[in-house]
Amino acid sequence: MAEERTDEVDLIVDAWRRERPDLDVDPLLVLSRITRLARRLDQTRSSAFATHHLEAWEFDVLSALRRVGTPYELSPGALGQQTLVTSGTMTNRVDRLAARGFVERRPAPNDRRGVLVRLTDAGRQVVDAAFEDLLAQEQRLLASLPVAGRQALAANLRRLLTTLEG
């Protein structure tokens, strides 16, 4: 088996072990790598979305609508829950996406005061294209891991995330 390459986290952990041998710094081996990966993934995602003139938050809202299926609509509250933003932030985001022609507001059929946000054809086209590019980039990023390794990593990350999210 080929020897594993050293990365920046190895150097950081080695330095901490040297400076603080009294501490167990093993959590850094996992969590510092997750942090660094998250930053790199954000950069990769931003690049994929920029090709389609989208910001990451725009993709998040459009993809939440796309995933729900026909007629591709949700209440602003449901969109906020799925994208982890406040109602005020979601109002602003819906306004901006509506101005670009990617979503439209419609009256909620069972609530006179309620509103539904619906994905337009233009919104569906742009989110589909951005999603295809994102998946292609993410496939390239994972290409060095064997399928079994990807599955094990996904299972372990799920376990960690469900613990954190309670």
The 8 nearest C-alpha neighbors of each residue, nearest first, counted from 0:
[[1, 2, 3, 4, 145, 144, 143, 148],
 [2, 0, 3, 4, 5, 143, 144, 145],
 [1, 3, 4, 0, 5, 6, 9, 143],
 [4, 2, 1, 5, 0, 6, 9, 143],
 [5, 3, 2, 6, 1, 9, 7, 8],
 [4, 6, 9, 3, 7, 10, 8, 2],
 [7, 5, 9, 8, 4, 10, 11, 3],
 [6, 8, 10, 9, 11, 5, 12, 32],
 [7, 9, 11, 10, 6, 12, 28, 32],
 [10, 8, 12, 6, 7, 11, 5, 13],
 [9, 11, 13, 7, 8, 12, 14, 6],
 [10, 12, 8, 14, 9, 13, 15, 7],
 [13, 11, 15, 9, 14, 10, 8, 16],
 [14, 12, 16, 10, 11, 15, 9, 17],
 [13, 15, 17, 11, 12, 16, 18, 10],
 [16, 14, 18, 12, 17, 13, 19, 11],
 [17, 15, 20, 13, 19, 14, 18, 12],
 [16, 18, 14, 15, 19, 20, 13, 12],
 [17, 19, 15, 16, 14, 20, 13, 21],
 [20, 18, 16, 21, 15, 17, 22, 14],
 [19, 21, 16, 22, 17, 18, 15, 23],
 [20, 22, 19, 23, 16, 18, 24, 17],
 [23, 21, 20, 19, 24, 16, 15, 25],
 [24, 22, 25, 21, 20, 26, 16, 19],
 [23, 25, 26, 27, 22, 12, 16, 15],
 [24, 26, 27, 28, 23, 29, 12, 22],
 [27, 25, 28, 24, 29, 30, 23, 31],
 [26, 28, 31, 30, 25, 29, 24, 12],
 [29, 27, 26, 25, 31, 30, 32, 8],
 [30, 28, 27, 32, 26, 31, 33, 25],
 [29, 31, 33, 27, 32, 26, 28, 34],
 [32, 30, 27, 34, 33, 29, 28, 35],
 [31, 33, 35, 30, 29, 34, 36, 28],
 [32, 34, 30, 36, 31, 35, 37, 29],
 [35, 33, 31, 37, 32, 36, 30, 38],
 [34, 36, 32, 38, 37, 33, 31, 39],
 [37, 35, 33, 39, 38, 34, 32, 40],
 [38, 36, 40, 34, 35, 39, 33, 41],
 [37, 39, 41, 35, 36, 40, 42, 34],
 [40, 38, 36, 42, 41, 37, 43, 35],
 [39, 41, 43, 37, 42, 38, 36, 44],
 [40, 42, 44, 38, 39, 43, 45, 37],
 [41, 43, 39, 45, 40, 44, 46, 38],
 [44, 42, 40, 46, 41, 45, 39, 47],
 [45, 43, 47, 41, 46, 42, 40, 48],
 [44, 46, 48, 42, 43, 47, 49, 41],
 [45, 47, 49, 43, 44, 48, 42, 50],
 [48, 46, 44, 133, 45, 49, 50, 132],
 [47, 49, 53, 45, 51, 50, 46, 129],
 [50, 48, 52, 46, 51, 53, 47, 45],
 [49, 51, 48, 52, 47, 46, 53, 129],
 [50, 52, 49, 48, 53, 129, 125, 47],
 [53, 51, 49, 50, 48, 54, 125, 47],
 [54, 52, 48, 49, 51, 57, 58, 55],
 [53, 55, 57, 56, 48, 58, 49, 45],
 [54, 56, 58, 57, 45, 59, 53, 48],
 [57, 55, 59, 58, 54, 60, 53, 92],
 [58, 56, 54, 60, 59, 55, 53, 61],
 [57, 59, 61, 55, 56, 60, 62, 126],
 [60, 58, 56, 62, 57, 61, 63, 55],
 [61, 59, 63, 57, 62, 58, 56, 64],
 [62, 60, 58, 64, 63, 59, 57, 65],
 [61, 63, 65, 64, 59, 60, 58, 66],
 [64, 62, 60, 66, 61, 65, 59, 67],
 [63, 65, 71, 61, 62, 67, 66, 72],
 [64, 66, 62, 71, 63, 67, 68, 61],
 [67, 65, 63, 68, 64, 62, 71, 61],
 [66, 68, 64, 65, 71, 63, 69, 72],
 [69, 67, 71, 66, 65, 70, 64, 72],
 [70, 68, 71, 67, 72, 65, 66, 64],
 [69, 71, 72, 68, 117, 118, 67, 65],
 [72, 70, 69, 64, 68, 65, 118, 117],
 [71, 73, 117, 116, 64, 70, 115, 118],
 [74, 72, 115, 116, 77, 78, 75, 64],
 [73, 75, 115, 77, 76, 116, 114, 78],
 [74, 76, 78, 77, 79, 73, 116, 89],
 [77, 75, 79, 74, 78, 80, 86, 89],
 [76, 78, 80, 74, 79, 75, 73, 81],
 [79, 77, 75, 81, 76, 80, 82, 74],
 [80, 78, 84, 76, 82, 77, 81, 83],
 [79, 81, 77, 83, 78, 82, 76, 84],
 [80, 82, 78, 79, 83, 77, 63, 84],
 [81, 83, 79, 80, 84, 78, 59, 60],
 [84, 82, 80, 79, 81, 85, 78, 89],
 [85, 83, 79, 82, 88, 89, 86, 80],
 [86, 84, 88, 87, 79, 89, 83, 80],
 [85, 87, 89, 88, 90, 79, 76, 84],
 [88, 86, 90, 89, 85, 91, 84, 92],
 [87, 89, 91, 85, 86, 90, 84, 92],
 [88, 90, 92, 86, 91, 87, 79, 93],
 [91, 89, 87, 93, 88, 92, 86, 94],
 [92, 90, 94, 88, 89, 93, 95, 87],
 [93, 91, 89, 95, 94, 90, 96, 88],
 [92, 94, 96, 90, 95, 91, 97, 89],
 [95, 93, 91, 97, 92, 96, 90, 98],
 [94, 96, 98, 92, 93, 97, 91, 99],
 [95, 97, 93, 99, 98, 101, 94, 102],
 [96, 98, 102, 100, 94, 99, 95, 103],
 [97, 99, 95, 96, 100, 94, 101, 102],
 [100, 98, 96, 97, 101, 95, 102, 122],
 [99, 101, 97, 98, 102, 96, 121, 119],
 [100, 102, 122, 119, 96, 121, 99, 97],
 [103, 101, 118, 97, 119, 117, 100, 96],
 [104, 102, 117, 97, 116, 105, 118, 119],
 [103, 105, 116, 115, 117, 114, 106, 102],
 [104, 106, 115, 114, 116, 107, 103, 117],
 [105, 107, 114, 115, 113, 108, 104, 111],
 [106, 108, 114, 113, 110, 115, 109, 105],
 [109, 107, 110, 106, 111, 113, 114, 105],
 [110, 108, 107, 111, 113, 106, 112, 114],
 [109, 111, 113, 107, 112, 108, 106, 114],
 [112, 110, 113, 109, 107, 106, 108, 114],
 [113, 111, 110, 114, 107, 106, 109, 108],
 [114, 112, 107, 110, 111, 106, 115, 74],
 [115, 113, 106, 107, 105, 74, 104, 116],
 [114, 116, 74, 105, 73, 107, 104, 106],
 [115, 117, 104, 72, 73, 103, 74, 105],
 [118, 116, 72, 103, 102, 71, 104, 119],
 [117, 119, 102, 71, 122, 101, 64, 72],
 [120, 118, 122, 102, 101, 121, 123, 117],
 [119, 121, 123, 122, 124, 118, 101, 102],
 [122, 120, 124, 119, 123, 101, 125, 100],
 [123, 121, 101, 119, 125, 120, 124, 118],
 [122, 124, 120, 126, 121, 125, 127, 119],
 [123, 125, 121, 127, 122, 126, 120, 128],
 [124, 126, 128, 122, 127, 123, 129, 121],
 [125, 127, 129, 123, 128, 124, 130, 122],
 [128, 126, 130, 124, 125, 129, 123, 131],
 [129, 127, 131, 125, 130, 126, 124, 132],
 [128, 130, 126, 132, 131, 127, 48, 133],
 [131, 129, 133, 127, 132, 128, 126, 134],
 [130, 132, 128, 134, 133, 129, 127, 135],
 [133, 131, 135, 129, 130, 134, 47, 136],
 [134, 132, 130, 136, 135, 131, 47, 129],
 [133, 135, 137, 131, 136, 132, 138, 130],
 [134, 136, 132, 138, 133, 137, 131, 139],
 [137, 135, 139, 133, 134, 138, 132, 140],
 [136, 138, 140, 134, 139, 135, 133, 141],
 [139, 137, 135, 141, 140, 136, 134, 142],
 [138, 140, 142, 136, 137, 141, 135, 143],
 [141, 139, 137, 138, 142, 136, 143, 135],
 [142, 140, 138, 139, 143, 144, 137, 149],
 [141, 143, 139, 144, 140, 138, 145, 137],
 [142, 144, 141, 145, 140, 139, 146, 138],
 [145, 143, 142, 141, 148, 149, 146, 147],
 [144, 146, 148, 147, 149, 143, 142, 141],
 [147, 145, 149, 148, 150, 144, 151, 142],
 [148, 146, 150, 149, 145, 151, 144, 152],
 [149, 147, 151, 145, 146, 150, 144, 152],
 [150, 148, 146, 152, 147, 151, 153, 144],
 [149, 151, 147, 153, 148, 152, 154, 146],
 [152, 150, 148, 154, 153, 149, 147, 155],
 [151, 153, 149, 155, 150, 154, 148, 156],
 [152, 154, 150, 156, 151, 155, 149, 157],
 [155, 153, 157, 151, 152, 156, 150, 158],
 [156, 154, 158, 152, 157, 153, 151, 159],
 [155, 157, 159, 153, 158, 154, 160, 152],
 [158, 156, 160, 154, 155, 159, 161, 153],
 [159, 157, 155, 161, 156, 160, 154, 162],
 [158, 160, 156, 162, 157, 161, 155, 163],
 [161, 159, 163, 157, 162, 158, 156, 164],
 [160, 162, 164, 158, 163, 159, 165, 157],
 [163, 161, 159, 165, 160, 164, 158, 157],
 [164, 162, 160, 161, 165, 159, 158, 157],
 [165, 163, 161, 162, 160, 159, 158, 157],
 [164, 162, 163, 161, 160, 159, 158, 157]]
